[in-house]
């Protein structure tokens, strides 16, 4: 079966790699992470066709255990152009979302009328891995920067989402939870120039053009602290305060306990609000996300609980 963009056809990579060193081949620059548990492979080809000077082909493979996988062009998230993949609604295909980073927050879907991404027929979920094989048309320049196709050390970033949460969506602006780990590397885009018919390369092991960067583990600690503060106050601290009033008749300790509980709730609410700022909580119509309103309502209800329980 011919790919959709057969005039600039890309060959199919027969099998995904599990572990390797970073490599690059003729007509391709490739990065292979050395993490055996959460290995990631990214390869890029720049056809160099004068008629399409801003196009590049790419191949991305990563574990499907993670809710999403992303690779970006840039030194850090801010102003980086990213390709992020996650499972689509039918669980067999996947959604590829071009995004731009606005800082160390959830990247925003980048919609550009002159940019398009064509996915090859081998794209999907295969053998427990994301496999993304496509052509990014007019992707060299984007709203906050430009990819230097002549760079021998193009800064790159990568990340994988949490493996505890499952994401399934056809929407290119679907919400992403904070990554479990991330890292940086560089690519020799000069080595990526060449015949797209030879891409992706069959041998990704025997070149020295690309280097590995350090991987950093990550976790959304504020989410856990928020949950502990809110639930713990309602389940433990406030009932203890009521026990002091109704059973022990120690009004002084009742108010001390309830006041401490209100402080913990306010801290928990602050953590929740701060955490919400790292996500795209406002939709295209400018209305507040219902989940955020629910969090605020829950905070208010819990904060007023000691007053209700003490009979005021």
DOTOR-242313 format. One line per 3 residues: number of its first residue (from 1); their letters; for each residue x negated, y, z of N, C-alpha, C. Coordinates in steps of 0.001 Angstrom, whole numbers. Layout:
// residues N
NUM	a	X:Y:Z:X:Y:Z:X:Y:Z | ...;
//
This chain:
// residues 312
1	xxx	-845:-1203:0:0:0:0:-871:1240:0 | -605:2176:-857:-1391:3389:-935:-997:4364:155 | -1958:5080:738:-1606:6121:1711:-767:7199:1054;
4	xxx	-95:8019:1873:734:9093:1346:-74:10070:531 | -1302:10323:928:-2128:11288:244:-3189:10555:-561 | -2740:9696:-1526:-3633:8788:-2224:-4670:9495:-3075;
7	xxx	-4409:10732:-3513:-5385:11436:-4335:-6646:11749:-3556 | -6521:11762:-2231:-7696:11946:-1383:-7698:10846:-335 | -7642:9619:-833:-7386:8468:30:-8504:8250:1029;
10	xxx	-8090:7785:2206:-9026:7396:3249:-8892:5903:3458 | -10013:5221:3614:-9977:3782:3843:-9491:3494:5251 | -8971:2304:5474:-8452:1896:6776:-9564:1263:7593;
13	xxx	-9703:1694:8825:-10680:1075:9715:-10121:-252:10193 | -10860:-1313:9966:-10319:-2649:10176:-9987:-2924:11629 | -10892:-2617:12569:-10650:-2913:13978:-11130:-1776:14841;
16	xxx	-10430:-1466:15938:-10882:-423:16849:-12071:-901:17658 | -12933:56:18043:-14094:-285:18859:-13724:-235:20320 | -14386:-1052:21106:-14149:-1033:22536:-15212:-222:23255;
19	xxx	-16478:-467:22944:-17535:342:23531:-18612:542:22499 | -19299:1695:22626:-20402:1980:21719:-21075:3247:22159 | -22174:3600:21503:-22820:4876:21697:-22280:5847:20676;
22	xxx	-22433:7183:20894:-21949:8136:19932:-22743:7995:18636 | -22043:8057:17479:-22694:7826:16208:-22138:8722:15138 | -22801:8773:13993:-22302:9458:12821:-22834:8740:11601;
25	xxx	-22079:8717:10532:-22486:8034:9321:-22344:8966:8145 | -22844:8533:6982:-22737:9351:5782:-21274:9619:5470 | -20920:10898:5376:-19532:11246:5109:-18652:11170:6331;
28	xxx	-19242:11040:7518:-18450:10981:8748:-19312:11328:9942 | -18725:12032:10888:-19328:12232:12207:-18395:11560:13196 | -18957:10760:14085:-18132:9918:14952:-18602:9990:16395;
31	xxx	-17635:10013:17294:-17920:9951:18723:-17224:8720:19284 | -17965:7928:20048:-17396:6766:20735:-17781:6868:22196 | -16805:7004:23064:-17127:7134:24482:-17698:5829:25004;
34	xxx	-18520:5925:26022:-19174:4735:26570:-18397:4118:27724 | -17228:4682:28030:-16424:4170:29136:-15697:2903:28690 | -16055:1774:29243:-15492:506:28788:-14019:351:29154;
37	xxx	-13559:1047:30197:-12168:922:30606:-11250:1861:29831 | -11724:3048:29555:-10901:4041:28861:-11662:4606:27661 | -12141:3707:26813:-12940:4133:25680:-12097:4895:24666;
40	xxx	-12733:5816:24005:-12079:6656:23006:-13005:6790:21803 | -12430:6700:20605:-13185:6854:19371:-12581:7988:18555 | -13417:8901:18107:-12953:9980:17231:-13956:10157:16098;
43	xxx	-13454:10180:14876:-14303:10336:13702:-13684:11380:12782 | -14534:12147:12105:-14058:13214:11235:-14810:13185:9912 | -14087:13485:8833:-14673:13600:7503:-14241:14928:6893;
46	xxx	-15199:15628:6279:-14904:16883:5587:-15117:16640:4096 | -14025:16499:3330:-14155:16135:1916:-14955:17134:1094 | -14900:18424:1470:-15649:19426:723:-15088:19687:-662;
49	xxx	-13819:19419:-864:-13174:19678:-2147:-12949:21179:-2291 | -13523:21832:-3328:-13358:23285:-3489:-11895:23713:-3553 | -11037:22817:-3997:-9618:23137:-4097:-8935:23137:-2729;
52	xxx	-9520:22374:-1796:-8968:22273:-437:-10104:22453:571 | -10680:23633:684:-11881:23829:1518:-11622:23801:3011 | -10356:23880:3434:-10044:23966:4863:-9456:22676:5423;
55	xxx	-9583:21566:4667:-9029:20285:5101:-10094:19434:5782 | -9657:18567:6683:-10539:17518:7192:-9714:16274:7502 | -10334:15122:7309:-9713:13848:7653:-10218:13422:9024;
58	xxx	-9429:12645:9735:-9820:12246:11088:-9277:10866:11435 | -9937:10245:12385:-9526:8943:12917:-9687:9009:14439 | -8649:8607:15159:-8656:8650:16618:-8103:7337:17157;
61	xxx	-8816:6752:18105:-8370:5518:18743:-8617:5614:20237 | -7635:5189:21038:-7752:5271:22493:-6756:4308:23133 | -6927:3979:24416:-6023:3041:25091:-4597:3566:25178;
64	xxx	-3649:2691:24890:-2241:3067:24980:-1745:3081:26420 | -2559:2606:27364:-2168:2641:28775:-1979:4075:29251 | -2691:5006:28651:-2562:6415:29028:-1372:7036:28316;
67	xxx	-695:7953:28989:537:8521:28443:288:9382:27219 | -916:9915:27076:-1278:10679:25876:-2787:10715:25738 | -3252:11054:24539:-4677:11175:24279:-4901:12404:23418;
70	xxx	-5967:13131:23676:-6210:14353:22912:-7680:14607:22659 | -7981:15226:21511:-9321:15671:21150:-9206:17116:20695 | -10173:17950:21083:-10101:19363:20730:-11412:19911:20215;
73	xxx	-11303:20929:19367:-12459:21643:18847:-12681:22884:19708 | -13765:22909:20471:-14047:24031:21344:-14849:23594:22547 | -15434:24575:23249:-16245:24279:24424:-15399:23968:25647;
76	xxx	-14180:24500:25689:-13274:24294:26804:-11846:24385:26289 | -10872:24200:27176:-9480:24194:26743:-9045:25537:26157 | -9497:26623:26761:-9082:27936:26292:-9518:28150:24843;
79	xxx	-8562:28489:23996:-8769:28793:22574:-9178:27584:21740 | -9086:26377:22282:-9440:25182:21517:-8268:24735:20656 | -8587:24185:19496:-7579:23568:18630:-7578:22077:18920;
82	xxx	-6422:21531:19284:-6347:20155:19761:-5408:19311:18924 | -5737:18037:18821:-4875:17020:18237:-4502:16059:19358 | -3212:16024:19719:-2755:15226:20860:-1722:14218:20389;
85	xxx	-1911:12972:20775:-1023:11892:20349:-354:11237:21555 | 914:10842:21364:1641:10085:22375:2702:9246:21677 | 3285:8315:22407:4232:7375:21826:5510:8081:21385;
88	xxx	6025:7686:20223:7297:8232:19753:8446:7411:20335 | 9657:7785:20012:10832:7174:20621:10980:5685:20317 | 10525:5240:19134:10731:3832:18803:9648:2906:19358;
91	xxx	8685:3466:20094:7657:2701:20800:6638:2020:19895 | 6809:2074:18602:5862:1465:17679:5042:2524:16943 | 5654:3640:16664:4960:4732:16013:4490:5718:17088;
94	xxx	3842:6765:16661:3418:7777:17615:3655:9174:17057 | 3653:10132:17949:3821:11539:17593:2474:12225:17712 | 2095:12969:16673:851:13733:16706:1200:15210:16782;
97	xxx	679:15865:17800:1018:17265:18064:-215:18147:17992 | -287:19069:17010:-1371:20053:17012:-1090:21121:18060 | -2048:21411:18896:-1829:22360:19982:-3027:23288:20138;
100	xxx	-2788:24394:20820:-3835:25370:21101:-3859:25609:22602 | -5051:25638:23173:-5187:25843:24609:-5165:27310:24983 | -4457:27613:26074:-4369:28979:26591:-5146:29132:27898;
103	xxx	-5949:28163:28223:-6672:28137:29489:-6590:26737:30050 | -6848:26600:31359:-6782:25282:31982:-5336:24992:32408 | -4465:25024:31409:-3046:24750:31592:-2603:23856:30439;
106	xxx	-1369:23405:30490:-847:22568:29418:-954:23287:28074 | -1599:22676:27074:-1716:23340:25766:-362:23453:25081 | -209:24501:24271:1066:24786:23609:1063:24273:22179;
109	xxx	2216:23778:21756:2378:23301:20375:2116:24446:19409 | 1277:24177:18416:889:25194:17433:1595:24926:16110 | 2544:25781:15780:3299:25651:14542:2834:26711:13558;
112	xxx	2315:26251:12423:1790:27146:11392:2327:26686:10043 | 2964:27584:9320:3601:27219:8051:2601:26784:6988 | 1343:27193:7119:330:26820:6127:-429:25562:6536;
115	xxx	-214:25083:7752:-913:23901:8251:16:22701:8241 | -508:21552:7872:269:20316:7924:-661:19141:8175 | -112:18076:8734:-888:16877:9019:-182:15682:8397;
118	xxx	-873:14981:7499:-356:13768:6873:-977:12565:7564 | -137:11633:7993:-627:10442:8677:-616:9247:7734 | -1681:8472:7785:-1795:7288:6953:-891:6178:7487;
121	xxx	-680:5154:6651:245:4084:7013:-259:3217:8157 | -1553:3246:8451:-2073:2424:9539:-1973:3106:10887 | -1401:4310:10933:-1204:5016:12197:-109:4347:13018;
124	xxx	-350:4178:14307:654:3580:15171:45:3036:16445 | 787:2170:17133:320:1506:18339:-95:91:17946 | -1395:-220:18066:-1900:-1511:17610:-2830:-2118:18647;
127	xxx	-2525:-3349:19025:-3362:-4079:19984:-3612:-3279:21252 | -2580:-2609:21732:-2684:-1860:22974:-3458:-570:22867 | -3563:-20:21656:-4318:1213:21463:-3554:2167:20555;
130	xxx	-3741:3473:20821:-3323:4482:19860:-4277:4400:18665 | -3729:4423:17463:-4533:4520:16248:-3948:5642:15402 | -4707:6712:15237:-4249:7870:14471:-5231:8093:13323;
133	xxx	-4723:8040:12118:-5556:8139:10911:-4856:9113:9974 | -5441:10282:9774:-4710:11286:9013:-5582:12329:8348 | -4899:13243:7689:-5534:14363:7000:-4915:15654:7498;
136	xxx	-5727:16546:8010:-5264:17827:8531:-5493:18890:7456 | -4424:19378:6872:-4510:20338:5779:-4503:21772:6322 | -5432:22577:5811:-5534:23983:6221:-5686:24129:7729;
139	xxx	-6503:23273:8333:-6672:23263:9787:-7964:23931:10246 | -8769:24419:9323:-10049:25012:9699:-9858:26277:10530 | -8903:27103:10137:-8629:28353:10850:-7303:28243:11587;
142	xxx	-7282:28721:12805:-6057:28686:13600:-5940:29984:14378 | -4896:30129:15157:-4534:31418:15731:-5613:32008:16632 | -6379:31176:17318:-7345:31711:18284:-8794:31365:17943;
145	xxx	-9056:30927:16715:-10426:30602:16370:-10566:29951:15016 | -11737:29368:14794:-12034:28719:13520:-13049:27614:13763 | -12925:26515:13020:-13864:25410:13109:-15007:25661:12129;
148	xxx	-16230:25584:12606:-17394:25814:11763:-17808:24502:11103 | -17432:24328:9837:-17744:23092:9126:-19242:22925:8863 | -20024:23967:9089:-21475:23890:8875:-22247:23647:10167;
151	xxx	-21538:23521:11268:-22207:23351:12554:-22824:21956:12678 | -24019:21908:13232:-24639:20618:13539:-24398:20218:14993 | -23823:21118:15769:-23492:20831:17170:-22149:21473:17518;
154	xxx	-21099:21027:16838:-19766:21548:17097:-19306:21110:18488 | -19014:22058:19403:-18524:21677:20739:-17149:21023:20639 | -16963:19951:21396:-15716:19200:21375:-15299:18854:22800;
157	xxx	-14012:18656:22991:-13478:18201:24269:-12535:17032:24022 | -12343:16220:25045:-11371:15130:24936:-10760:14865:26299 | -9582:14252:26291:-8909:13941:27552:-7891:12839:27327;
160	xxx	-7586:12126:28381:-6518:11127:28374:-5569:11410:29523 | -4281:11279:29251:-3263:11546:30252:-3181:10446:31296 | -2354:10635:32315:-2241:9653:33399:-1673:8333:32903;
163	xxx	-2113:7238:33521:-1603:5931:33120:-417:5486:33972 | -47:6283:34978:1098:5922:35812:2412:6408:35209 | 2322:7343:34279:3528:7950:33722:3635:7632:32240;
166	xxx	4844:7246:31800:5054:6865:30417:5711:8022:29661 | 5147:8365:28516:5684:9439:27694:6141:8861:26364 | 7386:9114:25994:7936:8648:24727:8802:9766:24154;
169	xxx	8330:10393:23067:9061:11535:22526:8688:11757:21065 | 9681:12196:20285:9440:12596:18900:9134:14088:18801 | 9323:14806:19896:9120:16256:19893:7633:16581:19933;
172	xxx	7202:17494:19081:5795:17874:19060:5437:18835:20191 | 6447:19342:20883:6189:20210:22033:6560:19519:23343 | 6530:18179:23349:6876:17424:24554:5949:17804:25708;
175	xxx	6474:17765:26917:5689:18110:28091:4618:17077:28392 | 3436:17542:28739:2313:16672:29061:1941:16842:30528 | 1779:15722:31227:1284:15797:32594:-237:15912:32581;
178	xxx	-793:16398:33671:-2233:16663:33758:-3055:15402:33474 | -4196:15590:32805:-5024:14459:32397:-5639:13736:33595 | -5873:12429:33392:-6554:11624:34403:-8056:11846:34348;
181	xxx	-8601:12030:33156:-9999:12395:33038:-10247:13092:31716 | -11360:13791:31642:-11681:14570:30452:-13190:14611:30290 | -13657:15082:29128:-15082:15147:28882:-15403:16036:27700;
184	xxx	-16677:16215:27449:-17147:17046:26340:-18171:16267:25521 | -18334:16663:24277:-19365:16098:23424:-19590:17067:22268 | -20542:16769:21415:-20784:17592:20236:-20747:16716:18992;
187	xxx	-20472:17356:17846:-20428:16621:16582:-21238:17359:15525 | -21918:16594:14701:-22668:17145:13577:-21746:17165:12359 | -21101:18301:12118:-20134:18382:11024:-20809:18407:9663;
190	xxx	-22108:18698:9640:-22841:18579:8375:-22849:17123:7914 | -23002:16218:8877:-23010:14794:8552:-21631:14294:8151 | -20587:15078:8486:-19218:14656:8183:-18826:14920:6737;
193	xxx	-19635:15664:6021:-19292:16010:4642:-19603:14845:3715 | -18642:14519:2865:-18866:13409:1945:-17578:12858:1386 | -17717:11758:691:-16606:11116:-16:-15586:10563:978;
196	xxx	-14345:11034:923:-13336:10528:1864:-12951:9078:1597 | -13298:8558:429:-12971:7164:136:-13751:6205:1036 | -14858:6675:1618:-15667:5851:2506:-15332:6085:3974;
199	xxx	-14222:6746:4238:-13868:7106:5607:-12599:6382:6040 | -12507:5909:7273:-13538:5890:8309:-14627:4868:7972 | -15839:5098:8438:-16920:4167:8132:-16703:2820:8812;
202	xxx	-17165:1772:8177:-17010:436:8749:-17996:193:9886 | -19126:894:9867:-20135:711:10902:-20309:2014:11667 | -19924:2011:12933:-19968:3220:13740:-21104:3191:14769;
205	xxx	-22092:2342:14573:-23079:2107:15619:-24486:2637:15344 | -24823:2993:14111:-26236:3136:13781:-26634:4519:13294 | -26247:5546:14000:-26704:6886:13692:-26902:7651:14991;
208	xxx	-27597:8797:14921:-27953:9530:16143:-27514:10991:16093 | -26575:11318:15234:-26220:12718:15044:-25326:13273:16145 | -24565:12430:16784:-23603:12887:17770:-24043:12460:19164;
211	xxx	-23779:13307:20147:-24212:12993:21506:-23009:12934:22450 | -23181:12158:23484:-22119:12006:24481:-22235:13103:25531 | -21110:13560:26054:-21110:14487:27172:-20646:13769:28420;
214	xxx	-20674:14464:29520:-20284:13847:30778:-18768:13782:30911 | -18302:12661:31457:-16881:12482:31724:-16590:12929:33150 | -15446:13568:33355:-15043:14005:34687:-13678:13432:35023;
217	xxx	-13589:12786:36170:-12299:12290:36633:-11453:13455:37129 | -10156:13292:37064:-9263:14373:37451:-8021:13777:38102 | -7335:14595:38873:-6085:14158:39509:-5281:15391:39878;
220	xxx	-3977:15251:39817:-3093:16368:40144:-2799:16348:41651 | -3763:16802:42432:-3630:16756:43886:-2488:17621:44392 | -2257:18753:43741:-1201:19654:44218:166:18993:44157;
223	xxx	381:18114:43186:1661:17415:43085:1873:16501:44284 | 825:15755:44670:943:14855:45821:1134:15634:47119 | 372:16720:47286:508:17535:48492:1882:18188:48570;
226	xxx	2392:18622:47420:3724:19210:47369:4765:18196:47850 | 4686:16965:47340:5652:15933:47710:5537:15584:49189 | 4309:15457:49693:4103:15114:51104:4649:16211:52007;
229	xxx	4370:17476:51655:4826:18595:52484:6349:18666:52530 | 6988:18550:51369:8443:18700:51321:9151:17513:51970 | 8746:16300:51585:9398:15111:52135:9057:14928:53610;
232	xxx	7789:15129:53959:7384:14942:55343:8083:15883:56299 | 8293:17116:55870:8969:18082:56734:10405:17669:56998 | 11093:17275:55940:12514:16929:56072:12713:15626:56834;
235	xxx	11813:14661:56590:11981:13338:57189:11409:13269:58605 | 10355:14033:58885:9683:13907:60182:9809:15161:61038 | 9323:16295:60545:9186:17481:61398:10541:18025:61847;
238	xxx	11461:18230:60920:12771:18775:61311:13541:17843:62254 | 13590:16532:61980:14269:15644:62942:13643:15669:64332 | 12306:15796:64390:11656:15903:65697:12126:17150:66422;
241	xxx	12273:18243:65686:12781:19471:66294:14187:19311:66827 | 15038:18637:66075:16410:18395:66526:16406:17487:67760 | 15509:16497:67766:15402:15596:68919:15035:16372:70181;
244	xxx	14123:17344:70048:13748:18166:71188:14950:18944:71707 | 15805:19425:70814:16939:20233:71246:18077:19395:71801 | 18468:18341:71079:19664:17586:71430:19442:16548:72526;
247	xxx	18236:15971:72560:17983:14872:73506:17131:15333:74690 | 15981:15934:74398:15078:16335:75476:15459:17669:76091 | 16300:18439:75395:16750:19751:75866:15574:20704:76101;
250	xxx	14549:20573:75296:13394:21475:75387:13477:22460:74219 | 14195:23532:74455:14466:24495:73396:13179:25122:72870 | 12235:25357:73793:10984:25995:73361:10273:25139:72311;
253	xxx	10134:23826:72585:9467:22952:71630:10308:22731:70372 | 11609:22826:70552:12483:22754:69375:12152:23865:68385 | 12039:25087:68865:11766:26206:67962:10339:26165:67423;
256	xxx	9403:25712:68258:8019:25582:67774:7961:24580:66611 | 8642:23438:66813:8640:22408:65774:9322:22897:64503 | 10476:23550:64672:11215:24017:63496:10441:25114:62762;
259	xxx	9788:25989:63513:9002:27049:62879:7834:26452:62094 | 7193:25444:62694:6104:24776:61985:6622:24109:60710 | 7807:23505:60807:8397:22868:59630:8683:23860:58518;
262	xxx	9197:25037:58885:9476:26065:57873:8181:26509:57197 | 7101:26637:57969:5806:27025:57385:5328:25970:56396 | 5467:24699:56781:5033:23615:55889:5870:23612:54613;
265	xxx	7172:23851:54744:8038:23904:53562:7614:25032:52638 | 7321:26194:53213:6896:27329:52388:5577:27024:51675 | 4671:26344:52378:3410:25940:51744:3690:24958:50608;
268	xxx	4574:23996:50859:4931:23029:49830:5578:23687:48632 | 6465:24652:48899:7103:25372:47799:6079:26163:46995 | 5111:26759:47712:4057:27501:47021:3221:26601:46131;
271	xxx	2910:25399:46639:2165:24437:45826:2964:24048:44587 | 4270:23859:44777:5113:23499:43635:5170:24602:42596 | 5316:25832:43054:5360:26955:42118:4020:27135:41412;
274	xxx	2930:26983:42174:1606:27098:41560:1372:26014:40533 | 1802:24793:40846:1654:23679:39916:2458:23914:38646 | 3643:24521:38808:4496:24757:37640:3857:25716:36644;
277	xxx	2945:26561:37121:2311:27521:36219:1339:26852:35247 | 957:25607:35525:56:24903:34615:799:24180:33511 | 2132:24223:33542:2937:23542:32532:3773:24550:31760;
280	xxx	4234:24109:30595:5091:24956:29775:6507:24887:30323 | 6787:25746:31316:8069:25695:32013:9151:26549:31362 | 8801:27303:30346:9789:28150:29680:9933:27687:28247;
283	xxx	11193:27456:27807:11385:26966:26453:11414:28103:25446 | 11660:27754:24176:11588:28745:23105:12634:29831:23215 | 13726:29541:23922:14773:30551:24074:14505:31457:25263;
286	xxx	13423:31161:26003:13054:32019:27119:13770:31699:28407 | 14497:30558:28469:15191:30184:29695:14291:29314:30554 | 14511:29374:31846:13673:28626:32777:14018:27150:32694;
289	xxx	13014:26312:32753:13196:24883:32713:14076:24442:33887 | 15105:23573:33646:16000:23133:34724:15264:22413:35848 | 14160:21727:35531:13412:21027:36579:12863:22008:37608;
292	xxx	12415:23169:37140:11885:24174:38056:12988:24720:38949 | 14177:24951:38358:15306:25421:39160:15696:24395:40209 | 15625:23118:39843:15955:22056:40796:14967:22041:41952;
295	xxx	13679:22238:41638:12672:22295:42696:12930:23450:43654 | 13291:24616:43095:13568:25775:43936:14797:25555:44813 | 15825:24944:44224:17039:24679:44988:16766:23717:46134;
298	xxx	15958:22687:45846:15620:21726:46897:14836:22395:48017 | 13940:23293:47651:13153:24004:48663:14044:24836:49557 | 15007:25534:48961:15922:26369:49749:16779:25527:50679;
301	xxx	17259:24374:50172:18092:23514:50999:17326:22973:52196 | 16086:22552:51938:15292:21997:53030:14923:23082:54029 | 14657:24295:53530:14273:25383:54423:15411:25752:55360;
304	xxx	16646:25661:54877:17791:26005:55727:18252:24834:56595 | 17639:23645:56397:18068:22468:57152:17979:22645:58653 | 16901:23234:59216:16818:23350:60674:17927:24215:61250;
307	xxx	18361:25217:60489:19455:26075:60979:20742:25302:61045 | 21007:24490:59991:22225:23683:59955:22224:22645:61067 | 21072:21969:61237:21006:20911:62205:21101:21419:63647;
310	xxx	20615:22622:63884:20637:23139:65259:21948:23852:65578 | 22878:23850:64623:24210:24376:64902:24382:25839:64683 | 23445:26551:64100:23586:27989:63871:24421:28234:62634;
//
